[in-house]
């Protein structure tokens, strides 16, 4: 009996248990194999994208200077910080850069000269903003425009770390009395050399970072504009027109659309937003900041700024935020003539 009692049972219940264990082992192995295979696919696609997207060949044209110099009054000082999208990489003429487009649009709207300084660097990640801010503060800027985030996604910078660097930059500028407008992380899923499933992950990562940037920047006293998939539909329909030669950076027309999205918010940050609509469009209004950030990440061209409700900055769900959407985004957002041919395009789009 003792020997029989110590033997392994061979009944139906034990057989079912062994079968379940065997299937579980097979399932675990299959899941691990799938994860390894998926990871291998993503790594392969990342390497392929790096080979397909050319390295920067030449710096973008310098756009520093005074715009509207013949207009009366002291100049408004604008600094542009961030990465290649802020620098205008991919265009060949000064007037096609985002900084030049913004400066020209501002000078015409304000009827004052605008002094522009660009400190944005091709390939920059959020960690280098500190150095750009230090240089920018020497110019005593009235407003800073920051475009950053795309390289943080492609380099897989931890989002918490990237946002912390951005918040430090915004707070430093705000402490110096400078208004700050941030164009949040774009949707990298629109980039042609990036293929599914990496494209889907890039889109998800970009939106997550954009939402986190929005919450942090508004909490720090800045304004945000979601760039998101702003150019996506037109890129898909007219890739040769909307992309520059490397199929990664926007063309002159793409930069014109981005600058037009930013211009009204920069005006409002400077206290010159009298042209803002008295009534709200569908989807606009006051939200909690986290909710506003999520909505903005999904809808390109959405402005988010801090606001008060009944005299209070915060509600049960956190900081109150105001959403504004630009009516021109969508069909016909980009004019048929070359937008950089003259800077009045900004006034047509904004």
Secondary structure as the mmCIF struct_conf table of DSSP 4:
data_model
#
loop_
_struct_conf.conf_type_id
_struct_conf.id
_struct_conf.beg_label_comp_id
_struct_conf.beg_label_asym_id
_struct_conf.beg_label_seq_id
_struct_conf.end_label_comp_id
_struct_conf.end_label_asym_id
_struct_conf.end_label_seq_id
HELX_RH_AL_P HELX_RH_AL_P1 UNK A 2 UNK A 6
BEND BEND1 UNK A 7 UNK A 7
HELX_LH_PP_P HELX_LH_PP_P1 UNK A 8 UNK A 9
BEND BEND2 UNK A 11 UNK A 11
HELX_RH_AL_P HELX_RH_AL_P2 UNK A 12 UNK A 52
BEND BEND3 UNK A 53 UNK A 53
HELX_LH_PP_P HELX_LH_PP_P2 UNK A 54 UNK A 56
BEND BEND4 UNK A 58 UNK A 58
HELX_LH_PP_P HELX_LH_PP_P3 UNK A 59 UNK A 62
STRN STRN1 UNK A 65 UNK A 67
BEND BEND5 UNK A 68 UNK A 68
TURN_TY1_P TURN_TY1_P1 UNK A 69 UNK A 70
BEND BEND6 UNK A 71 UNK A 73
HELX_LH_PP_P HELX_LH_PP_P4 UNK A 74 UNK A 75
STRN STRN2 UNK A 76 UNK A 82
BEND BEND7 UNK A 83 UNK A 83
HELX_RH_AL_P HELX_RH_AL_P3 UNK A 84 UNK A 87
TURN_TY1_P TURN_TY1_P2 UNK A 88 UNK A 90
BEND BEND8 UNK A 93 UNK A 93
HELX_RH_3T_P HELX_RH_3T_P1 UNK A 94 UNK A 96
BEND BEND9 UNK A 97 UNK A 97
HELX_RH_AL_P HELX_RH_AL_P4 UNK A 98 UNK A 110
TURN_TY1_P TURN_TY1_P3 UNK A 111 UNK A 111
BEND BEND10 UNK A 112 UNK A 112
STRN STRN3 UNK A 114 UNK A 118
TURN_TY1_P TURN_TY1_P4 UNK A 122 UNK A 123
HELX_RH_3T_P HELX_RH_3T_P2 UNK A 126 UNK A 128
HELX_RH_AL_P HELX_RH_AL_P5 UNK A 129 UNK A 137
TURN_TY1_P TURN_TY1_P5 UNK A 138 UNK A 139
BEND BEND11 UNK A 142 UNK A 142
STRN STRN4 UNK A 143 UNK A 147
HELX_RH_AL_P HELX_RH_AL_P6 UNK A 150 UNK A 154
TURN_TY1_P TURN_TY1_P6 UNK A 155 UNK A 156
HELX_RH_AL_P HELX_RH_AL_P7 UNK A 159 UNK A 175
TURN_TY1_P TURN_TY1_P7 UNK A 176 UNK A 177
STRN STRN5 UNK A 179 UNK A 183
HELX_LH_PP_P HELX_LH_PP_P5 UNK A 184 UNK A 185
STRN STRN6 UNK A 186 UNK A 186
HELX_RH_3T_P HELX_RH_3T_P3 UNK A 188 UNK A 190
TURN_TY1_P TURN_TY1_P8 UNK A 192 UNK A 193
BEND BEND12 UNK A 194 UNK A 194
TURN_TY1_P TURN_TY1_P9 UNK A 196 UNK A 197
HELX_RH_AL_P HELX_RH_AL_P8 UNK A 198 UNK A 219
TURN_TY1_P TURN_TY1_P10 UNK A 220 UNK A 221
STRN STRN7 UNK A 223 UNK A 225
STRN STRN8 UNK A 228 UNK A 228
TURN_TY1_P TURN_TY1_P11 UNK A 229 UNK A 231
HELX_RH_AL_P HELX_RH_AL_P9 UNK A 232 UNK A 237
HELX_RH_AL_P HELX_RH_AL_P10 UNK A 239 UNK A 242
STRN STRN9 UNK A 243 UNK A 243
TURN_TY1_P TURN_TY1_P12 UNK A 245 UNK A 246
BEND BEND13 UNK A 247 UNK A 249
STRN STRN10 UNK A 250 UNK A 250
HELX_RH_AL_P HELX_RH_AL_P11 UNK A 252 UNK A 269
TURN_TY1_P TURN_TY1_P13 UNK A 270 UNK A 271
TURN_TY1_P TURN_TY1_P14 UNK A 274 UNK A 275
BEND BEND14 UNK A 276 UNK A 276
BEND BEND15 UNK A 278 UNK A 279
HELX_LH_PP_P HELX_LH_PP_P6 UNK A 280 UNK A 281
TURN_TY1_P TURN_TY1_P15 UNK A 282 UNK A 283
STRN STRN11 UNK A 285 UNK A 288
HELX_RH_AL_P HELX_RH_AL_P12 UNK A 289 UNK A 298
BEND BEND16 UNK A 299 UNK A 299
TURN_TY1_P TURN_TY1_P16 UNK A 300 UNK A 301
STRN STRN12 UNK A 302 UNK A 306
STRN STRN13 UNK A 309 UNK A 309
TURN_TY1_P TURN_TY1_P17 UNK A 310 UNK A 311
STRN STRN14 UNK A 312 UNK A 312
BEND BEND17 UNK A 313 UNK A 313
STRN STRN15 UNK A 314 UNK A 315
TURN_TY1_P TURN_TY1_P18 UNK A 316 UNK A 317
STRN STRN16 UNK A 318 UNK A 325
TURN_TY1_P TURN_TY1_P19 UNK A 327 UNK A 328
BEND BEND18 UNK A 330 UNK A 330
TURN_TY1_P TURN_TY1_P20 UNK A 331 UNK A 332
BEND BEND19 UNK A 334 UNK A 334
BEND BEND20 UNK A 336 UNK A 337
HELX_RH_3T_P HELX_RH_3T_P4 UNK A 339 UNK A 341
BEND BEND21 UNK A 342 UNK A 342
TURN_TY1_P TURN_TY1_P21 UNK A 343 UNK A 344
HELX_RH_AL_P HELX_RH_AL_P13 UNK A 345 UNK A 349
#
